[in-house]
Amino acid sequence: MSKLQKKLLIVTTILAFSFGIMPVAYGMHIMEGYLPVGFCVAWGVICIPFLLAGFFSIRKTIEANRKTLVLLAMAGAFVFVISSLKIPSVTGSCSHMTGTGLGAILFGPSAVSILGIIVLLFQAILLAHGGLTTLGANTFSMAVAGPFVSYGIYRLGIKCKWNRYVTVFLAACLGDLFTYCITAVQLALAHHTDTSIAVALGKFLTVFAPTQIPLAVIEGLITCMIVMALETYAKPELRAIGFMKEVH
């Protein structure tokens, strides 16, 4: 095991331990059975092309340089750990950081769709966090919509020559917030029997906001710190995926 791999293993172990000893919050992604069958199927079908694109994107990245597997695994572990810390927000869902902005910045949004669905499967099966029937909806909001926004903001910042850490912060923060906007839309579309979709959407967004806004800011700051650490200890890997060329 190389020195870089040992350092990444130590960091991820510390993070996992830190989050693991925190009190359990009884909340989740959109939970099992909370969406009608038609919505579950529809969201799942919508995710298929993104997952296929993600599979080919990851395969191309690994074939180009197998050393990027370390960074890819780290990005996936980061999503799993940080999205497992959940704060109950409203019946049927919760607020938590997503962690997908980092992967989108490093590998592009398509690759994150694969990382995201793997994380969501493990969380649904092992942690009762989310559900198998709602896997499509949760994948679209957290592993598709959010990462595409993060990547778009990051590319915009690079093009406009913003400070790279400000760009990383905004990408991670706004990608997180957009994930919850999509979750609110999903819930409003499925549960608006007593009111209009717009009113239901407003209610869900209002309930999410007090917890999700500060969590998004925290995620942006954590993502910046991880990028700083990677620029110090993983320069060859960042060069291999083209990241160092963009920021220097």
Backbone as CSV, one residue per row, in Angstrom:
resi,resn,N_x,N_y,N_z,CA_x,CA_y,CA_z,C_x,C_y,C_z
1,MET,0.854,-1.199,0.000,0.000,0.000,0.000,0.890,1.249,0.000
2,SER,0.616,2.179,-0.909,1.430,3.387,-1.012,1.142,4.347,0.136
3,LYS,2.013,5.366,0.286,1.821,6.357,1.341,0.519,7.109,1.153
4,LEU,0.163,7.418,-0.114,-1.086,8.129,-0.393,-2.281,7.288,0.029
5,GLN,-2.256,5.990,-0.326,-3.361,5.111,0.021,-3.512,4.984,1.526
6,LYS,-2.385,4.913,2.245,-2.437,4.831,3.704,-3.055,6.087,4.296
7,LYS,-2.670,7.257,3.756,-3.212,8.521,4.259,-4.708,8.622,4.000
8,LEU,-5.137,8.230,2.787,-6.562,8.264,2.470,-7.333,7.286,3.336
9,LEU,-6.755,6.119,3.616,-7.412,5.131,4.473,-7.589,5.673,5.886
10,ILE,-6.563,6.332,6.404,-6.642,6.904,7.755,-7.705,7.990,7.828
11,VAL,-7.726,8.883,6.820,-8.696,9.982,6.805,-10.121,9.454,6.748
12,THR,-10.389,8.506,5.827,-11.746,7.978,5.691,-12.166,7.188,6.932
13,THR,-11.210,6.503,7.584,-11.531,5.770,8.814,-11.925,6.732,9.927
14,ILE,-11.186,7.831,10.037,-11.501,8.838,11.057,-12.876,9.446,10.803
15,LEU,-13.153,9.762,9.535,-14.452,10.326,9.197,-15.581,9.354,9.525
16,ALA,-15.395,8.090,9.135,-16.421,7.085,9.387,-16.658,6.915,10.882
17,PHE,-15.581,6.886,11.674,-15.714,6.735,13.120,-16.414,7.939,13.732
18,SER,-16.044,9.134,13.265,-16.625,10.363,13.808,-18.124,10.408,13.591
19,PHE,-18.557,10.073,12.367,-19.981,10.088,12.073,-20.692,8.911,12.729
20,GLY,-19.981,7.792,12.855,-20.612,6.590,13.380,-20.971,6.690,14.844
21,ILE,-20.227,7.484,15.639,-20.501,7.569,17.060,-21.550,8.624,17.378
22,MET,-22.057,9.338,16.394,-23.065,10.344,16.630,-24.424,9.692,16.836
23,PRO,-25.350,10.350,17.557,-26.656,9.772,17.802,-27.390,9.496,16.500
24,VAL,-28.170,8.434,16.493,-28.946,8.082,15.313,-30.137,9.014,15.191
25,ALA,-30.369,9.532,14.002,-31.539,10.365,13.731,-32.498,9.554,12.880
26,TYR,-33.719,9.439,13.342,-34.652,8.564,12.637,-35.317,9.299,11.484
27,GLY,-34.559,9.454,10.432,-35.056,10.044,9.212,-34.414,9.325,8.052
28,MET,-34.779,9.649,6.819,-34.212,8.938,5.676,-34.436,9.718,4.395
29,HIS,-33.891,9.198,3.272,-34.288,9.688,1.965,-35.774,9.374,1.844
30,ILE,-36.378,9.632,0.689,-37.787,9.261,0.552,-37.901,7.780,0.896
31,MET,-38.722,7.475,1.899,-38.678,6.144,2.495,-39.484,5.112,1.710
32,GLU,-39.271,3.870,2.078,-39.947,2.734,1.455,-41.464,2.902,1.528
33,GLY,-42.118,2.783,0.370,-43.574,2.816,0.334,-44.199,4.188,0.381
34,TYR,-43.387,5.253,0.378,-43.945,6.599,0.509,-44.400,7.177,-0.825
35,LEU,-43.932,6.612,-1.934,-44.359,7.071,-3.260,-45.259,6.028,-3.901
36,PRO,-46.277,6.445,-4.666,-47.108,5.500,-5.413,-46.258,4.693,-6.402
37,VAL,-46.740,3.501,-6.747,-45.985,2.601,-7.619,-45.621,3.263,-8.947
38,GLY,-46.567,3.981,-9.543,-46.311,4.640,-10.827,-45.147,5.614,-10.760
39,PHE,-45.057,6.361,-9.671,-43.959,7.318,-9.500,-42.631,6.590,-9.327
40,CYS,-42.647,5.489,-8.575,-41.414,4.703,-8.369,-40.862,4.204,-9.705
41,VAL,-41.765,3.664,-10.540,-41.349,3.136,-11.835,-40.850,4.258,-12.741
42,ALA,-41.588,5.364,-12.764,-41.241,6.479,-13.654,-39.867,7.049,-13.326
43,TRP,-39.600,7.291,-12.050,-38.299,7.852,-11.670,-37.175,6.866,-11.964
44,GLY,-37.464,5.580,-11.786,-36.457,4.570,-12.100,-36.106,4.554,-13.578
45,VAL,-37.109,4.645,-14.428,-36.888,4.647,-15.879,-36.101,5.886,-16.301
46,ILE,-36.426,7.025,-15.707,-35.731,8.273,-16.039,-34.235,8.169,-15.732
47,CYS,-33.895,7.416,-14.693,-32.487,7.295,-14.277,-31.657,6.409,-15.196
48,ILE,-32.277,5.520,-15.953,-31.538,4.519,-16.734,-30.493,5.119,-17.673
49,PRO,-30.845,6.123,-18.513,-29.807,6.665,-19.422,-28.636,7.303,-18.684
50,PHE,-28.905,7.919,-17.533,-27.828,8.532,-16.754,-26.905,7.463,-16.176
51,LEU,-27.479,6.348,-15.746,-26.681,5.253,-15.200,-25.813,4.613,-16.279
52,LEU,-26.370,4.454,-17.467,-25.584,3.904,-18.573,-24.422,4.827,-18.919
53,ALA,-24.709,6.127,-18.975,-23.648,7.100,-19.257,-22.583,7.062,-18.162
54,GLY,-23.014,6.883,-16.922,-22.078,6.813,-15.812,-21.194,5.591,-15.877
55,PHE,-21.765,4.447,-16.267,-20.992,3.213,-16.395,-19.882,3.376,-17.432
56,PHE,-20.238,3.928,-18.595,-19.236,4.122,-19.648,-18.196,5.168,-19.253
57,SER,-18.622,6.188,-18.510,-17.695,7.230,-18.067,-16.660,6.661,-17.100
58,ILE,-17.109,5.858,-16.134,-16.191,5.259,-15.169,-15.249,4.276,-15.855
59,ARG,-15.786,3.480,-16.759,-14.936,2.522,-17.470,-13.852,3.237,-18.263
60,LYS,-14.199,4.327,-18.915,-13.223,5.087,-19.689,-12.149,5.683,-18.785
61,THR,-12.563,6.201,-17.628,-11.620,6.802,-16.688,-10.638,5.768,-16.161
62,ILE,-11.135,4.594,-15.792,-10.278,3.540,-15.241,-9.329,2.986,-16.302
63,GLU,-9.833,2.832,-17.523,-8.979,2.328,-18.597,-7.850,3.300,-18.913
64,ALA,-8.125,4.588,-18.772,-7.107,5.605,-19.054,-6.013,5.611,-17.986
65,ASN,-6.408,5.387,-16.728,-5.424,5.383,-15.634,-6.034,4.683,-14.424
66,ARG,-5.540,3.487,-14.126,-6.106,2.700,-13.035,-5.844,3.324,-11.661
67,LYS,-4.876,4.224,-11.575,-4.596,4.871,-10.301,-5.763,5.749,-9.834
68,THR,-6.619,6.146,-10.774,-7.755,6.981,-10.399,-8.790,6.195,-9.584
69,LEU,-8.636,4.871,-9.497,-9.543,4.057,-8.681,-9.529,4.502,-7.221
70,VAL,-8.370,4.942,-6.746,-8.259,5.390,-5.355,-9.145,6.611,-5.130
71,LEU,-9.043,7.592,-6.030,-9.865,8.787,-5.909,-11.346,8.458,-6.088
72,LEU,-11.651,7.570,-7.009,-13.042,7.186,-7.262,-13.646,6.522,-6.022
73,ALA,-12.882,5.626,-5.413,-13.346,4.955,-4.197,-13.518,5.951,-3.057
74,MET,-12.587,6.908,-2.966,-12.692,7.928,-1.927,-13.945,8.770,-2.104
75,ALA,-14.245,9.144,-3.365,-15.436,9.946,-3.642,-16.703,9.183,-3.252
76,GLY,-16.733,7.875,-3.550,-17.880,7.059,-3.180,-18.020,6.920,-1.670
77,ALA,-16.886,6.712,-0.976,-16.911,6.595,0.486,-17.372,7.902,1.125
78,PHE,-16.955,9.019,0.548,-17.361,10.330,1.066,-18.875,10.500,0.964
79,VAL,-19.452,10.100,-0.174,-20.903,10.187,-0.344,-21.610,9.332,0.704
80,PHE,-21.116,8.093,0.891,-21.759,7.181,1.843,-21.727,7.738,3.266
81,VAL,-20.556,8.181,3.696,-20.403,8.633,5.079,-21.198,9.895,5.345
82,ILE,-21.037,10.885,4.478,-21.624,12.190,4.771,-23.144,12.188,4.590
83,SER,-23.666,11.332,3.705,-25.123,11.289,3.506,-25.809,10.380,4.515
84,SER,-25.031,9.665,5.330,-25.621,8.821,6.366,-25.927,9.608,7.640
85,LEU,-25.390,10.817,7.745,-25.687,11.683,8.881,-26.955,12.455,8.555
86,LYS,-28.074,12.062,9.142,-29.365,12.593,8.733,-30.106,13.284,9.880
87,ILE,-30.827,14.340,9.519,-31.618,15.087,10.487,-33.068,15.041,10.029
88,PRO,-34.010,14.471,10.815,-35.414,14.409,10.411,-35.954,15.786,10.058
89,SER,-36.633,15.863,8.912,-37.121,17.152,8.444,-38.622,17.156,8.239
90,VAL,-39.149,16.093,7.677,-40.581,16.028,7.413,-40.927,14.558,7.229
91,THR,-42.169,14.204,7.549,-42.591,12.815,7.403,-42.302,12.309,5.998
92,GLY,-41.568,11.213,5.916,-41.268,10.618,4.622,-39.926,11.010,4.052
93,SER,-39.209,11.932,4.661,-37.892,12.307,4.151,-37.068,12.898,5.277
94,CYS,-35.912,13.489,4.926,-35.035,14.062,5.940,-34.090,15.049,5.286
95,SER,-33.310,15.718,6.124,-32.259,16.599,5.622,-30.908,15.983,5.953
96,HIS,-30.005,15.990,4.995,-28.641,15.543,5.229,-27.779,16.048,4.088
97,MET,-26.484,16.085,4.305,-25.569,16.447,3.231,-25.528,15.310,2.216
98,THR,-25.148,15.616,0.991,-25.159,14.597,-0.064,-23.758,14.098,-0.411
99,GLY,-22.784,14.981,-0.440,-21.411,14.577,-0.756,-21.136,14.346,-2.231
100,THR,-22.140,14.529,-3.078,-21.965,14.212,-4.499,-21.240,15.301,-5.279
101,GLY,-21.166,16.503,-4.709,-20.493,17.589,-5.415,-19.021,17.300,-5.662
102,LEU,-18.360,16.662,-4.706,-16.939,16.343,-4.853,-16.708,15.417,-6.041
103,GLY,-17.493,14.351,-6.135,-17.351,13.413,-7.253,-17.650,14.062,-8.585
104,ALA,-18.659,14.941,-8.618,-19.015,15.621,-9.862,-17.882,16.526,-10.336
105,ILE,-17.227,17.201,-9.388,-16.119,18.087,-9.727,-14.929,17.296,-10.270
106,LEU,-14.653,16.148,-9.649,-13.468,15.366,-10.018,-13.688,14.504,-11.259
107,PHE,-14.871,13.864,-11.362,-15.083,12.856,-12.405,-16.232,13.176,-13.364
108,GLY,-16.953,14.266,-13.117,-18.100,14.579,-13.950,-19.370,13.994,-13.358
109,PRO,-20.527,14.525,-13.738,-21.791,14.113,-13.118,-22.240,12.709,-13.472
110,SER,-21.900,12.220,-14.654,-22.353,10.886,-15.058,-21.787,9.809,-14.142
111,ALA,-20.501,9.901,-13.821,-19.865,8.903,-12.953,-20.519,8.869,-11.579
112,VAL,-20.973,10.029,-11.104,-21.568,10.101,-9.771,-22.898,9.360,-9.714
113,SER,-23.578,9.227,-10.840,-24.846,8.484,-10.829,-24.616,7.042,-10.396
114,ILE,-23.496,6.448,-10.831,-23.166,5.080,-10.425,-22.765,5.039,-8.952
115,LEU,-21.904,5.958,-8.533,-21.517,6.016,-7.127,-22.741,6.214,-6.242
116,GLY,-23.638,7.082,-6.683,-24.818,7.398,-5.890,-25.763,6.225,-5.725
117,ILE,-26.034,5.498,-6.807,-26.972,4.388,-6.695,-26.389,3.251,-5.854
118,ILE,-25.069,3.061,-5.913,-24.421,2.053,-5.060,-24.581,2.440,-3.593
119,VAL,-24.324,3.707,-3.285,-24.477,4.194,-1.913,-25.920,4.041,-1.442
120,LEU,-26.870,4.427,-2.281,-28.281,4.355,-1.903,-28.730,2.915,-1.681
121,LEU,-28.214,1.990,-2.477,-28.533,0.571,-2.277,-28.022,0.077,-0.925
122,PHE,-26.777,0.391,-0.612,-26.210,-0.030,0.675,-26.971,0.599,1.835
123,GLN,-27.315,1.878,1.709,-28.030,2.545,2.787,-29.431,1.968,2.977
124,ALA,-30.100,1.657,1.866,-31.450,1.096,1.963,-31.438,-0.295,2.589
125,ILE,-30.451,-1.112,2.206,-30.404,-2.506,2.671,-29.809,-2.623,4.067
126,LEU,-28.739,-1.885,4.346,-28.007,-2.052,5.597,-28.430,-1.079,6.694
127,LEU,-28.886,0.124,6.316,-29.178,1.159,7.312,-30.653,1.539,7.389
128,ALA,-31.493,0.916,6.554,-32.916,1.302,6.469,-33.043,2.797,6.198
129,HIS,-32.146,3.307,5.390,-32.089,4.736,5.049,-32.496,4.864,3.588
130,GLY,-33.758,5.234,3.351,-34.301,5.233,1.997,-35.105,3.976,1.765
131,GLY,-35.107,3.471,0.544,-35.867,2.265,0.255,-35.576,1.751,-1.133
132,LEU,-35.942,0.493,-1.373,-35.730,-0.101,-2.685,-36.783,0.365,-3.680
133,THR,-38.021,0.517,-3.235,-39.071,0.980,-4.155,-38.860,2.437,-4.550
134,THR,-38.261,3.212,-3.672,-38.022,4.636,-3.959,-36.596,4.890,-4.443
135,LEU,-35.884,3.820,-4.809,-34.489,3.951,-5.240,-34.360,4.864,-6.458
136,GLY,-35.271,4.742,-7.412,-35.209,5.576,-8.610,-35.350,7.050,-8.292
137,ALA,-36.322,7.387,-7.443,-36.542,8.791,-7.076,-35.351,9.345,-6.317
138,ASN,-34.835,8.580,-5.363,-33.684,9.036,-4.582,-32.429,9.158,-5.444
139,THR,-32.270,8.227,-6.388,-31.121,8.290,-7.290,-31.182,9.535,-8.155
140,PHE,-32.373,9.837,-8.681,-32.481,11.005,-9.558,-32.175,12.300,-8.810
141,SER,-32.703,12.449,-7.607,-32.490,13.699,-6.873,-31.061,13.845,-6.380
142,MET,-30.510,12.769,-5.785,-29.196,12.880,-5.147,-28.037,12.560,-6.074
143,ALA,-28.217,11.618,-7.000,-27.093,11.140,-7.816,-27.141,11.624,-9.261
144,VAL,-28.209,12.301,-9.655,-28.305,12.815,-11.021,-28.473,14.336,-11.019
145,ALA,-29.567,14.821,-10.468,-29.863,16.260,-10.524,-28.815,17.101,-9.793
146,GLY,-28.530,16.754,-8.539,-27.554,17.514,-7.760,-26.169,17.557,-8.393
147,PRO,-25.617,16.395,-8.788,-24.287,16.398,-9.413,-24.218,17.197,-10.708
148,PHE,-25.271,17.174,-11.528,-25.242,17.950,-12.764,-25.199,19.445,-12.474
149,VAL,-25.913,19.882,-11.438,-25.859,21.290,-11.058,-24.468,21.632,-10.521
150,SER,-23.922,20.771,-9.670,-22.571,21.010,-9.132,-21.552,21.127,-10.263
151,TYR,-21.623,20.209,-11.213,-20.674,20.224,-12.327,-20.853,21.475,-13.188
152,GLY,-22.106,21.857,-13.440,-22.365,23.050,-14.243,-21.815,24.308,-13.596
153,ILE,-21.997,24.428,-12.282,-21.486,25.594,-11.565,-19.960,25.586,-11.552
154,TYR,-19.387,24.394,-11.366,-17.923,24.295,-11.369,-17.344,24.701,-12.724
155,ARG,-17.920,24.206,-13.817,-17.439,24.562,-15.151,-17.614,26.052,-15.423
156,LEU,-18.716,26.620,-14.948,-18.948,28.053,-15.114,-17.882,28.851,-14.373
157,GLY,-17.573,28.430,-13.146,-16.556,29.117,-12.364,-15.183,29.051,-13.004
158,ILE,-14.834,27.879,-13.569,-13.549,27.727,-14.257,-13.496,28.639,-15.486
159,LYS,-14.597,28.666,-16.232,-14.657,29.489,-17.440,-14.553,30.975,-17.115
160,CYS,-15.196,31.374,-16.025,-15.203,32.785,-15.633,-13.989,33.160,-14.775
161,LYS,-13.126,32.157,-14.502,-11.893,32.369,-13.738,-12.167,32.884,-12.320
162,TRP,-13.208,32.298,-11.661,-13.440,32.592,-10.260,-12.346,31.928,-9.429
163,ASN,-12.192,32.382,-8.198,-11.310,31.695,-7.265,-11.750,30.228,-7.175
164,ARG,-10.789,29.292,-7.296,-11.162,27.883,-7.412,-11.854,27.352,-6.160
165,TYR,-11.487,27.860,-4.982,-12.131,27.363,-3.762,-13.537,27.932,-3.605
166,VAL,-13.733,29.155,-4.053,-15.090,29.714,-4.082,-15.947,28.905,-5.048
167,THR,-15.349,28.538,-6.183,-16.067,27.741,-7.178,-16.445,26.373,-6.618
168,VAL,-15.504,25.717,-5.958,-15.771,24.407,-5.356,-16.857,24.522,-4.291
169,PHE,-16.768,25.555,-3.458,-17.770,25.765,-2.411,-19.170,25.930,-3.008
170,LEU,-19.283,26.811,-4.000,-20.592,27.053,-4.611,-21.130,25.801,-5.296
171,ALA,-20.246,25.064,-5.959,-20.675,23.850,-6.661,-21.251,22.836,-5.679
172,ALA,-20.533,22.581,-4.578,-21.001,21.599,-3.600,-22.246,22.080,-2.865
173,CYS,-22.247,23.345,-2.465,-23.357,23.909,-1.704,-24.652,23.946,-2.523
174,LEU,-24.591,24.502,-3.725,-25.794,24.651,-4.547,-26.260,23.306,-5.106
175,GLY,-25.318,22.399,-5.368,-25.719,21.062,-5.786,-26.511,20.356,-4.705
176,ASP,-26.091,20.520,-3.456,-26.808,19.969,-2.312,-28.219,20.551,-2.225
177,LEU,-28.316,21.867,-2.314,-29.629,22.517,-2.224,-30.552,22.096,-3.362
178,PHE,-29.997,21.948,-4.559,-30.821,21.554,-5.700,-31.356,20.142,-5.525
179,THR,-30.556,19.274,-4.901,-31.026,17.916,-4.618,-32.327,17.965,-3.821
180,TYR,-32.366,18.844,-2.835,-33.556,18.922,-1.997,-34.702,19.651,-2.666
181,CYS,-34.402,20.522,-3.590,-35.473,21.112,-4.396,-36.156,20.024,-5.221
182,ILE,-35.367,19.135,-5.810,-35.930,18.039,-6.596,-36.708,17.076,-5.701
183,THR,-36.173,16.776,-4.510,-36.891,15.912,-3.573,-38.241,16.523,-3.206
184,ALA,-38.254,17.835,-2.979,-39.500,18.519,-2.663,-40.489,18.422,-3.818
185,VAL,-39.986,18.551,-5.050,-40.843,18.408,-6.232,-41.421,16.997,-6.297
186,GLN,-40.584,15.995,-6.055,-41.037,14.610,-6.092,-42.136,14.356,-5.066
187,LEU,-41.948,14.883,-3.860,-42.942,14.701,-2.815,-44.224,15.466,-3.121
188,ALA,-44.070,16.681,-3.659,-45.255,17.490,-3.986,-46.079,16.859,-5.103
189,LEU,-45.408,16.293,-6.109,-46.127,15.634,-7.197,-46.913,14.422,-6.700
190,ALA,-46.361,13.725,-5.727,-47.005,12.503,-5.229,-48.030,12.770,-4.137
191,HIS,-47.897,13.885,-3.420,-48.758,14.134,-2.260,-49.292,15.569,-2.280
192,HIS,-50.301,15.795,-3.075,-50.932,17.122,-3.122,-52.452,16.990,-3.231
193,THR,-53.001,15.950,-2.644,-54.431,15.659,-2.801,-55.324,16.752,-2.224
194,ASP,-54.859,17.397,-1.150,-55.697,18.404,-0.492,-55.385,19.830,-0.939
195,THR,-54.454,19.980,-1.850,-54.064,21.317,-2.295,-53.417,21.225,-3.669
196,SER,-52.948,22.357,-4.202,-52.295,22.344,-5.502,-50.847,21.892,-5.364
197,ILE,-50.243,21.520,-6.498,-48.843,21.101,-6.481,-47.949,22.246,-6.004
198,ALA,-48.251,23.469,-6.452,-47.427,24.625,-6.076,-47.447,24.859,-4.569
199,VAL,-48.631,24.761,-3.966,-48.744,24.961,-2.521,-48.016,23.845,-1.770
200,ALA,-48.188,22.595,-2.239,-47.502,21.464,-1.608,-45.985,21.617,-1.724
201,LEU,-45.527,22.067,-2.894,-44.095,22.278,-3.105,-43.564,23.333,-2.144
202,GLY,-44.313,24.420,-1.992,-43.909,25.476,-1.069,-43.799,24.981,0.363
203,LYS,-44.722,24.104,0.754,-44.695,23.563,2.114,-43.477,22.672,2.325
204,PHE,-43.198,21.801,1.364,-42.044,20.920,1.505,-40.739,21.713,1.528
205,LEU,-40.620,22.707,0.646,-39.401,23.522,0.615,-39.227,24.295,1.920
206,THR,-40.335,24.788,2.471,-40.276,25.544,3.723,-39.819,24.669,4.881
207,VAL,-40.286,23.429,4.903,-39.891,22.516,5.977,-38.422,22.124,5.852
208,PHE,-37.953,21.931,4.612,-36.557,21.539,4.399,-35.573,22.663,4.714
209,ALA,-35.940,23.899,4.390,-34.994,25.017,4.401,-34.231,25.216,5.709
210,PRO,-34.883,25.230,6.894,-34.142,25.524,8.136,-32.980,24.588,8.419
211,THR,-33.096,23.328,8.013,-31.996,22.387,8.244,-31.082,22.258,7.036
212,GLN,-31.652,22.331,5.828,-30.848,22.042,4.643,-29.909,23.164,4.251
213,ILE,-30.295,24.400,4.452,-29.425,25.518,4.072,-28.110,25.501,4.859
214,PRO,-28.146,25.413,6.205,-26.857,25.336,6.913,-26.067,24.071,6.586
215,LEU,-26.749,22.945,6.345,-26.052,21.716,5.979,-25.347,21.867,4.631
216,ALA,-25.986,22.573,3.701,-25.381,22.795,2.387,-24.122,23.652,2.511
217,VAL,-24.177,24.651,3.368,-22.998,25.502,3.599,-21.861,24.675,4.197
218,ILE,-22.192,23.828,5.168,-21.179,22.959,5.787,-20.575,22.018,4.748
219,GLU,-21.432,21.446,3.889,-20.914,20.553,2.852,-19.965,21.279,1.913
220,GLY,-20.293,22.514,1.566,-19.411,23.300,0.703,-18.045,23.503,1.339
221,LEU,-18.026,23.798,2.630,-16.764,24.022,3.335,-15.951,22.731,3.439
222,ILE,-16.625,21.621,3.762,-15.926,20.330,3.863,-15.329,19.936,2.521
223,THR,-16.094,20.150,1.449,-15.607,19.807,0.114,-14.378,20.632,-0.239
224,CYS,-14.373,21.906,0.128,-13.198,22.748,-0.111,-11.975,22.206,0.626
225,MET,-12.168,21.787,1.874,-11.045,21.267,2.655,-10.500,19.972,2.046
226,ILE,-11.392,19.128,1.539,-10.940,17.878,0.917,-10.159,18.174,-0.363
227,VAL,-10.635,19.120,-1.160,-9.927,19.488,-2.386,-8.544,20.034,-2.047
228,MET,-8.454,20.859,-1.009,-7.147,21.379,-0.581,-6.214,20.233,-0.195
229,ALA,-6.735,19.252,0.550,-5.914,18.114,0.970,-5.462,17.292,-0.230
230,LEU,-6.357,17.085,-1.188,-6.005,16.315,-2.379,-4.944,17.029,-3.207
231,GLU,-5.030,18.343,-3.277,-4.028,19.105,-4.022,-2.647,19.015,-3.376
232,THR,-2.632,18.696,-2.087,-1.357,18.549,-1.376,-0.813,17.130,-1.472
233,TYR,-1.691,16.138,-1.319,-1.232,14.750,-1.192,-1.529,13.863,-2.399
234,ALA,-2.311,14.332,-3.346,-2.693,13.465,-4.470,-2.540,14.175,-5.810
235,LYS,-1.470,14.920,-5.973,-1.258,15.665,-7.212,-1.173,14.768,-8.445
236,PRO,-0.460,13.639,-8.408,-0.394,12.786,-9.602,-1.772,12.283,-10.031
237,GLU,-2.596,11.894,-9.059,-3.933,11.400,-9.385,-4.819,12.515,-9.950
238,LEU,-4.690,13.715,-9.394,-5.478,14.838,-9.889,-5.042,15.230,-11.302
239,ARG,-3.749,15.127,-11.556,-3.269,15.402,-12.916,-3.801,14.357,-13.885
240,ALA,-3.896,13.108,-13.437,-4.356,12.018,-14.299,-5.796,12.227,-14.768
241,ILE,-6.608,12.856,-13.928,-8.009,13.104,-14.329,-8.203,14.518,-14.871
242,GLY,-7.116,15.279,-14.982,-7.192,16.604,-15.585,-7.565,17.726,-14.636
243,PHE,-7.686,17.438,-13.351,-8.138,18.459,-12.402,-7.060,19.502,-12.149
244,MET,-5.831,19.080,-11.940,-4.753,20.036,-11.637,-4.503,20.978,-12.813
245,LYS,-4.708,20.482,-14.006,-4.519,21.315,-15.204,-5.545,22.438,-15.227
246,GLU,-6.751,22.143,-14.722,-7.810,23.148,-14.744,-7.603,24.232,-13.697
247,VAL,-7.105,23.842,-12.529,-7.050,24.798,-11.429,-5.703,25.505,-11.311
248,HIS,-4.694,25.091,-12.052,-3.380,25.737,-11.970,-2.975,26.301,-13.317
